[in-house]
Amino acid sequence: MNNQSRRKFIKLSGLTTIASVSGLGFTLFNCASDDEVLIDENNDLNISGVSIPSSLNVSREGETTLTGKGFKVGDTIEFVSSTASLTFLGTVVEITENTFTFTIPANFESGNYTLSVLRNTNSLLLGNILCNVIANTNIPDVAGKNIKGVVYSNGEGIANVTVSDGYEVTVTDAQGRYYLESQKQTGFVFISVPGNYEVTNVGSAPQFFKRISNSVETIEQKDFSLIQVDNNNHVVLPLADWHLANRNNDLEQFNTKVLPDINSTIEKYTANGTKVYALTLGDLTWDAYWYDNNFGLNEYVPYMNKVNAPVFNLIGNHDNDPYYANDWEAENKYRDIIGPTYYSFNLGKVHYVVLDSVEYVNSGGSQGTIGSRNYNEKLTNDQIEWLKKDLATITDKSTPIVLAMHTPLYKNPTVDAGGNQINSTDLSNANILVNVLADFSTVHVLSGHAHVNYSVEEEQNIMEHNTAALCATWWWTGKSGYANNHICKDGSPGGYGIWQINNTDIQWRFKGIGYNEDYQFRTYDVNSIHITAANYAPNASDADIESYADAYASPSANNEVLINVWGYDSQWKIEVSENNQSLPVTRVNAKDPLHIISYEVLRLNAGATPTSAFVTNTTAHIFKVTAAAANSTLIIKVTDRFGNVYTENMVRPKALTLNMV
């Protein structure tokens, strides 16, 4: 049996403090409870009690101390890179009963490493660690500036990194130094992480920000260490509207259906070395249940941490504290637990901006009393002014901008009698945002909130992508005893976006949870649809169902077929043929019948009144054809704007069932 086969690791039950000594002084590291501790004392080296932090700051030619017993002066500490062909060796120079101190080589590089100890012909794996080579951060004060710091990677300062306190914006100098004169209103200083760099994560949350005091008289130094990566090619997964609240067995649905799907997608794209990132689009939680169900943002974090990629968060209207009838105060818990409510970052050659588009009003809210939770859909003036300054740092106006916010810029569109899309703004100060973005040639707006999919291309340079919900219809249709499916108000499957970026080329599509990426539409044989109590809700009455069933309350024999194409935008093409004859395709406003029987009808069957905000939406991404015969097979071909083709040989009759595809 070799040394490594005898190892046994357990999870720490609390915080363990590890001391590190470097050329810049003595630092304490608090290891979180998921750090691994070596407890096996039966290895050939008789080493035990080793505690390895998830990350460690080191200085070249410095010394670092970690916790562990059984080490000897002269032991070799081996660092083997997990991402590059790099190996570095340090030497144990000092030991105590419970610690060992070792040297850091002069040519050491920042990165993720497997850490081992070597002694003669024996070796023992200690664990995995992210090491950051720190820079010389001894920088002078500057009169009038109360926040300063260095942004560095691999021991060297990085120039032209954008740094902000949420109001003022500056960039680092040639040595990576920055200075801010701050009123310290947000409680943060944060960087716009430059392309081809990453920050360390706490759990899955990137640490692009540092917390600061509210004392404007106090000079504070906040340094940022970056890890160099290649993310010119990357994937972003927009994850809208989680609504975790410990109800409707949502946590079980998330753990058993949603999370495995997300992590499988991440694994698929990371397999070839592509960097993958998640971007939430708000409503991580549900304010109405923060106190009743004892489930708020603190409880959301462990579920976020199960996503196997860095997760950039965004605040939604339901992520505000319902005990406060003031927008700023209602956001305090989000800032305390998650971080800034607006910020920016770069991945490769793309600039991402995260905004808070909700002004929380919450009439009647007070300590111990949940208010009405009402809100305005707008960007505050402070955010607009910050956004102008942030975008001013991007001199190349051909840089793609991806702007994310919870509530949409445009409303769910409709179509006129000719199938032409009709758009109207949703954000109350939409015109201001459009003007701020006017200088950039390519802007994509990512939004959520509506629990449906739609696209709007009202402005020549701006395309909005409203992304359907991770929770679908607030976890109702997948709830135990209901439809056992996961469907949104427009008939889209519950799911998320997959955005593939290659330098400045951007491609996207929506992925339904539990389906492969090629599942992009669903067809309905209207002749086979008759939504009645007898067919779908034996405990309800036809009178109960009729108003919800819409056009499907009456039988049809018109040979009509509906095609719901949830990812549709202006560059998609829908073609249908019957017996080798092309059929005219018309874009219509319609309701998805599968959602009606999956939500409204089953709520009525349970003796409940469907929640008005959850009922089936009229959507403009449904297309209608009329066949010549009732039982012919239709060949349906849908082509997206990137040339991907999705097909179905639609065999008719086709029944409307809860598990149809």
N, C-alpha and C positions, 0 to 999 in steps of 0.2 A: 504493500500500500504506500503510495507516495504521500508527500506532505499535504498537498492540496486536497486529496481525497479525505483526509481526516479533519478538515476544517469544519467548524460549526459556527454559524452566525445567529444572533438573536437581535430583536429590535430593542432599542433603548426605550425605557419606560418614561423618561423625562428628559430634561435638558442636561447635557454634559458639557462642561466648560473645558476647552482645549486652549493651551497657551501657545502662541507662536512668537518667536523672536526673530526679527529681521534687522536689516541695517538701519531701518527707520524707527525702530523702537519695539515695544512690547505690545502685542495685540491679543485680545481674547476673542475666541470664536465660540458661539453657542451652537451646538449641534442639535438639530431638530430630532424629534422622536423617531424619524424613519432612517436615521443614520445607522450604519451597521457596526456592531461591536464584536470583535473576535473573542470568544470565550474558551476555545479549545486549548487546554494546556498539555495535550498529549502529542504535540508535533515534535519533530526531531530538534527544533531550535528552542523548545521550551518557552515560546513567546505566548503571552496571553494578555487579555484586557486592552487590546488595541482599539482606540476610537478614532475613526476617520471622518472628518467633517465633509460635507458635500462640496464645499469650495474653500480655498485657502489663498490668501495673498502672500506672495514670497518676493524676495529681492535677490537678484543675481549676486553671487558670492556672499550671500547672507546665510543665516542659520535659522532653522525652524524647529520648534519643539512640539511633539504630539504625545498623547497619552499611550503608554504601553509598558509591559513588564517583560523582562528576559532578554532585552537587547544588550549587545556588547559593543564597546568602543571598537571601531574598525569595521563593523558590519556595513555592507553596501545597501543603500536604498535605491531601488531601480524604478524609474519612471518610464513606462512604455505608453506612447501615444495611442489613443483609440481611433484617431482619425488620420494620422499621418505616419510615415515611416521614420519615427523619431524615438530614440531611447536616450535617457540621461541618467547619470549615476551620481548619487551623493554619498557621503560617508558619515556614519554616526560618530560624533566627536565628544558627546557627553551623555551620561545616563544618570538617572536617579531611580529610586525604587519604583516609581510609577510613570516616568517620562523618558523619552529619548530625543536627543537633539542631533540634527544632521545638517550637512551643508547643501547649499543650492549651487549647481554648476554655473560658471560664468556665462555660458552660452545657452542657458535654459530658456525655453519658449513657453508662452502661455498656452494652455489647452487642457483637454480632458485626458487623464492618465489612469492606467492601472498601476497601483503601487505595490511593490514587493520588497521583501528583505532577503538579501543573499548573504550566506556565510559558508565559506569553503564551497562544497558541492551541493549544499542544501539551499532551498529557497522556500519562501512562504508568501502567498498572496495576502496582502493586507486589506485591499479594497480599491474602490474607484474614487477619484477626486478631480475636481476642476481647479487648476492652479492658475492664478493671475500674477504675472510679473508686474510689480508696482513701479511706478515712476518716482522721480524726485519731486515730491509734492510740497516742498518747502518754498512757498511763494510769498512775496511781500504783500502787505495790505496796500490798498490804494484809497486815497481820500475820497469820501463820499460813497464808497462801495461797501455794502454790508454782506454780500455773498460772493465768495470766490471759490476757485477750485481748478483742478486739472482733469482733463479728459484724456485718457491714455490707453494704449494697448501694447502689450509686450514690453512694457517699460519705457515706451516712447510716447510723447504727447502727440495728439492728433489735431490738426488744424481744421478750421472751418466747420466745426460741429456746432449746431444750433443749441443754445441753452436758454431756458426761460423759467420764470416764476409764475407763468400764467397771465402776466400783464406785460412785463418787459421781455424783450428778446435780444440776445446777443449771439456772437459766434466766437469760438476759441481762436487764439492767435497761433502763430507758427509753432509755439512750444506747447500748445494744447491748453493754455490757461484762459480762464474767463473771469470776468468781474461783472456784478450786477448791483445796481442801486434799486433795492426792493422795498416795497411797503409790506411785504410778507403777509399778503392777504389770503393766499390759497393754502398756505402751510407746506408748499412744495417748491423745490427747484427740480427741473427735469430737463433731459436732453432729448433731442430728436435723433434717435439712434441712426448713425450714418449707414448707408448701404454697404454691404459686405462686412458688417460687424454685428455682433450680438452682445447683449448684457447677460449676466447670470440671472437665473430664475429662483424665486422662492416658491416651491411647488411647481406649478406651471406658469406662474405670473412673472413676466419679465420685469426686472428691477431697473427701470429707466429713470426713476425718480428718487429723490432723497427728501426726507422730512426736515423741516426747518422750524425754528421757534417763531413766535409772533413779535419778538423784540427787535424793532428796527435799529436800536442802538447797538445790538450785539453783532459783531462780525463773525460769520460762520463760514467754514471751509467745507465744501462738499465735492469730493472727487468721484469720478466715474471711470471704472475699469471696463474695457471692452475686449471681446474675444473676436479675432479676425476669422471670418468664414467666407465662403463663396455663396452668396444668395442672389446672384444675377438671375439664375433660374430658380424659381421657388413656387410654392403652392400656398394659397390662403384659403381657409375654410370659413366662410361667414356662417356663424351659428346664431340665428335669431330666436328670441322669445323662448327661453327655457321654462320660465314659470314654475320653478321648483318650489313647492309649498307644503310637502308632506300631506298630500290629499290625492284622491283618485289613483291610488297606488302609483303615483308619478315616479317615486324614487326607484321602485322596482322596475317600472317601464324604462326608466333612464338606464339603469344598470344592466338590464338584460337585453334590451333592444337597441337603444340609441347609442350608448357608449361603445359597445362592441362594433357597431357600424362605423362610427367616427374613427375609432382606433384602427380598424381594418383599412380604411381609406388612407390614414396617415402612414400605416405600414407599407401600403402599396406604393406610395409616391416616394417614401424615404428609402425604399429598397435599392434604388439606383443612385443614392446620394443626394437627391433633391431635398432642400430644406422645406419643411412644412410648418405653417403657423396657423393658429386659429384666431378669429376675430369675432367676438360676440357682438350682437347688435341690440343689446338692451333687454330689459325685463328678464333678468337672471332669476329673480325671485318674484314674489307677489305680496305687495305691501299689506293687503287686507288680511294676510295670514301670518305676518311677522310675529304678532303677539298671541293670537288665538292658537296657532299651531306651533309656536316657538320655533319658527323656521324663517330665518332672514339671511342676510349676506354672510354672516359667520358660518352658517350651515351650508351655504352654497359653495364655499371655498373648497371643502374636501371633494366635492363632485367635480368641480373645475380641475382640480389637481389630478383627476383620473384621466384627463385628456393627455395623450402622449405627445404633446407638442407645446411650444410656448403659446399662451393664451393672452391676447390683448383684450381688455375688457372695455365695455361701454355702458353707460348708465341709461336705463329706461324709466318711464314714468312709474313703474311698479317697484323700482329700486330706491324710492324715497321713503323716508321715515314718516308714517302716517300720523304720528303724534305732533307734527309741526306744520303750521299753516304759513310757512315761509320757505321759499325755494332754497335759499342758501342753508338755512338750518336743517331742512329736511335732507339735504345732501351730505350732512356731516358724517353720518354712519358710513356712507359709501366711501368718502374720503378716508375715514379712519381705517376701514377694513380693506378696501380695494385699491384706492389711489386717486390720482387726478381725474376729474370729470371731463377734461379735454386736453389733448396733447397731439403730438405727431411723431412719426417714425419713418424710416426709410428701409425698404427691402430691395436690394439690388439698385435698379435705376428708377424705382417707383416710389413716390412720396405719398404716404398714408396720413390722413388726418382724422382724428376721432373727436366728435363734437357732442355736446349735450343739447338736444333740441327740445327739451321739456322744461317749461317754467311751472313748477309744482305750486299750486294754489292751496289745495286741500282745505277748503272752507270748513270751519268748525273744528279743526284739529287742535288738540292740546294734550298735555301730558296725561296719559291714561285714557284718552278719547281719540278714536280714529275718526278723522274728518271725512268729507265727501270724496276725497282723493281726486278732485278735479284738477285740471292743468291747462296751460296754454302751449300750443305747439309753435315755438319760436326760439330763435337764438338770441341770447342776451347781447347787449351792446358791448360788454366787456369781451365776450368771445369773438365777436365780429372784429373788434380792434386787434385782438391777439392774432386772429387768423390772418389779417392783412400783414402783420409784421412777420408771421411765420412764413407765409408765401413769398414775401419780399426777399427772403434769403435764397430763394430758388431763382437763379438768374436765367436758366434755360427754360423758357416757357413751353417747350415741347415735352418737358418732363411729364409723364403721366401722373395725374392726381387721382387717388382713390379716397373719397371722403365718406366716412361712415357716421351715421347718426341713427337714433332710434325711430323717431317719427319721420314719415316720408316728406320729401320735397314736393311731390305731386300726388294727387289723389288717385285711387284706383280708377283707371280710365274706362270709358264706355265707347261704343261705336255707333255711328249713325246708320241710317237705312242702307247706305252704300258700303258699309263695312269700314269706314274711315274712323280712325281713333280720335277721340275727343279728350283733351287733357285739361286739367285745371290744377292750380297750385293748392297745396295743403299747408305748408309752413307759412305762418302769417307774414313773416318778412322774407319770403322766398326771393323777391326781386333784389334785395340787398345781397343775399348770398350769391345769386346768379351774377351780379355785377362784380363781386369780389373775385369770382372765378373766371371772369371774361378773358383775361390775358392768356389763359392756358388752353392749348389746342385740344387736349384730351383729358376729360374729367369723367370719372365714374362715381356716382353716388350710390352707396349701399345703405339700405334702410330695412326696417322690420316693422313691428307694431301691428300690422294689419292681418297677419297670419294668412297671407295669400302671396301669390307670385304675380308680378307684372313689371313691365318695362315702359319707360317714357323717354322719348327723344325729342323733347320740345325745343331745346336749344341746340344749335349746331355743334357745340363743343361739350355738351353735358348729356350723359345717359344715366338715368336712374334705374336701379335694379332693386325692387322691393322683394325681399326674400321671405318665403313662407317659413312657418314656425317649426322649431325643433320639437315643441310640445304638441304640434298640430292643433286640434281643437281643445286646448287646455287639458290635454291628457284624457278627454272624455271617451273618445271612440275606442281607445285601447284599454279602458278601465275594465276590471274583472266583471264579467257578466254582460258586457256591451258588445260592440261589433267585432272586437278582436282585430281591428285594423288601426291604422294611424293616418288620418286624413284631415286635411285643412279645409277651411271654409269655401275655397274655390275648387275643391276636388284634387288639388295637388296632394301628393303624399307628404306627410310630415318629413322634413329633411333639411338640407343645408346646401350651400353653394360650394362648388369646387372651382377655384380660380387658378389657372395655370399661367404663370408669367415667365416669359423667356426674354430677358433684357427688357425691351419696351413693348414687346408683343404680348397682348393679353387675350386669353380665351377663357370662357366660363360656361358652366352649365349647372343645373340643379340636380341634386341626387336625392332620391327618395330613400328613406330608411327601410332596409330590408330588401331593396331592389338593386340591380346593377345599374351602372351609370347610363346604359342605353335605354332605360325605361323612361321615356319622355312624353308619352301621351297615353290616354285611355279612350276607348271607343264605347259608344252606347247605341244599341238598337232600340230606337224609340217605340217601335211596334211591340217590343217585349217589356215595356215599362208601364206599369200601372201601380202607383203607390196607394195602397189601401190598408186598412187595419187587418183584413183577412190575410193579406200577403206578407205583411212585415211587422205588425204590432197587434197581436191578438188581445192584449189587455186594454187597448185604446179603442176609440170609435172613429169611423170615417169623418165624422164632424170635427173631431179633434185634429185630424191629420190634414184635412183638405186645404186649409190656408197655408200650411207649410209645404205641401206637396206641389204647389204651384201648377204649372202646365201638366205635370205628371199625375194629377189627381184624376184625369180622364184618360181612357184608353185611346190609342192612336193606331191608324192603319195607313199612314201616309208614306211608309217606307223610308222615313227619315233616319239618318244616322248622325250622331253628334261625336265630335272629336275634341277632346279637351287636351290642349297642348300647353302645359303649364310654363314652359320655358320660352314661349313665343315672344319674338320681337319682330321689328319691321323687316329684318333680313331673312326670316324663315320662309319656307315654302311648303305648302300642304297640297299633295296631289292624291286623287282618288280615281280608281278605275273599276268598272264593272263589265265583265266579259270583254276586256280589252278596249272598252270605250271610256274615255275620260268623262268624269262627272264635274259639273260646276261646283265649286266650293265657296261658301259664303261665311264670312265672319259675323258672329251674332253675339248679342248679350243674352246670357242664359245662366241657369243655375245647374250645378252638378248634381245629378240624381243620387249618386252613391253617397255623397255627403248627407243628403236629406235623410236617407234611410239609416245612415250610420250615427247621426246625432239627433236631429229633431224627433224622428219617429221612435227611436229607442228611449229617449227621455219621456215622451208621451206614454210609451208602453210601461215605463216605470212609475207612472202616475205623477210626473213632474212637468212643470212648464219649461220649455227650452229657454235658456238665457238669450235675450235678444241680441247681445253682442256676439254670440257664438253661432247663430244660425247661418245657413248657407248664403254666401254672397252671390249676387249676380256678377258674372265675370265676362270679360271681353276676349278671353283666350280660348273660346269655344267656337268650333267651326261646324257647319251643317252641310250635308249633302242629301240629295233625294235619289234613292235607287229606283230602278225600273221594276224590280221584283222584290218580294218580301224575303226570299230565302237564298238570294245569290250571295256569293262570296266576294267581298270588296278587297281590292289591293290598295292599301293605304301606305303612302310614302311621305315621310316628313323629313325635311332637310334643314338643318340649322345654319346659321350665318357663317359657320366655319367649315361647312361642307360635310359634316357628319350626317349620315343617313340612318333613319329609324323607320322600321317597316312593321306592318301587321297584315297578315291574310285574315281578314275579319270574316269568320264563318257565322252566318246568320241562319236562324234566329240566335241571338246572344242574350242570355238572361241577365237581369240586374240582380246580383247577389252581393252579400257583404264581403266576400273574399275574391271578387272579380279583379282582373288586371286589365 
